[in-house]
Amino acid sequence: MVPVMLEPVAPGYRRYDWIGGRPTDWVMLDPREPIIIEGSGALTRASAPLASSRIWMDAPEPVRRQAVEVRDGPVGDWWDTWAAQEDRHIAENDPEHLADIVR
């Protein structure tokens, strides 16, 4: 077996243009800082044991939508798709009860 040398990967994520349907710019993260993975589907039965802290936060729909649009820009009709996915996720994973902190 030949050893394979892997190059370090810079932590980050690619933004997505939901209206244009394509990835956009790369956002670099500081590898010395803790990483917070957020999103209504982030806390699942599978991911919970891997996290050092689990937080479930809830807010009224207009507040959540505004936060998404500040972060990602206009999301068009995607909001309804995501709401249905979120409802299924909550029914299947009960993330509020997987959390250490609930707000």
C-alpha positions in Angstrom: 0.0 0.0 0.0 1.3 3.4 -0.9 0.9 6.1 1.8 -1.2 9.1 0.7 -0.4 12.5 2.0 -3.4 14.7 2.4 -3.2 18.5 2.2 -4.8 20.4 5.1 -8.3 21.7 4.3 -9.1 25.3 5.2 -12.4 25.3 7.1 -15.2 27.2 5.6 -18.4 27.0 3.6 -19.8 28.1 0.3 -22.7 30.5 0.3 -25.6 29.6 -2.0 -27.7 31.9 -4.2 -31.1 30.4 -3.8 -32.7 32.5 -6.5 -30.0 31.9 -9.0 -29.7 28.2 -8.0 -25.9 28.2 -7.7 -23.0 28.3 -5.2 -21.4 31.7 -4.7 -18.4 32.9 -2.6 -16.3 30.9 -0.2 -16.4 32.0 3.5 -13.3 31.1 5.4 -13.5 30.1 9.1 -10.7 30.5 11.7 -9.6 26.9 12.6 -8.7 28.1 16.1 -12.2 29.1 16.9 -15.1 26.7 17.8 -17.4 25.9 15.0 -21.2 26.4 15.4 -23.3 24.3 13.1 -26.7 25.9 12.8 -29.9 25.2 11.0 -33.1 23.6 11.9 -31.9 20.2 10.7 -28.5 20.2 12.3 -29.5 18.6 15.6 -30.5 15.0 14.9 -30.4 11.7 16.8 -27.2 10.9 14.8 -25.4 14.2 15.2 -26.3 14.8 18.9 -23.6 12.4 20.3 -20.9 14.1 18.2 -21.5 17.7 19.6 -19.9 19.1 22.7 -23.0 21.3 23.2 -26.5 21.1 21.8 -28.8 24.1 21.7 -32.3 24.3 20.4 -33.6 27.8 19.7 -37.1 28.7 18.5 -38.5 32.0 17.2 -41.6 33.1 15.4 -41.6 32.4 11.6 -41.2 36.1 10.6 -38.1 36.4 12.8 -36.6 33.1 11.4 -37.3 34.2 7.8 -35.7 37.6 8.3 -32.5 35.9 9.8 -32.3 33.6 6.8 -32.7 36.5 4.3 -30.1 38.6 6.1 -27.7 35.7 5.9 -28.5 34.4 2.4 -30.4 37.1 0.6 -33.8 36.5 -1.0 -34.9 32.9 -0.8 -38.0 33.0 -3.0 -40.2 30.0 -2.9 -37.6 27.9 -1.0 -39.1 29.0 2.3 -42.2 26.8 1.9 -40.0 23.8 1.0 -37.8 24.3 4.0 -40.8 24.7 6.3 -42.1 21.3 5.2 -38.6 19.8 5.7 -38.4 21.4 9.1 -41.7 20.0 10.2 -40.6 16.4 9.1 -37.3 16.8 10.9 -38.9 17.9 14.2 -41.4 15.0 14.0 -38.6 12.5 13.3 -35.8 13.7 15.6 -37.5 15.8 18.3 -34.4 18.1 18.5 -35.7 20.1 21.4 -35.4 17.1 23.6 -31.9 16.3 22.3 -30.7 19.7 23.3 -28.8 20.6 26.5 -30.1 24.2 26.3 -33.5 25.3 25.0 -34.3 28.9 24.3 
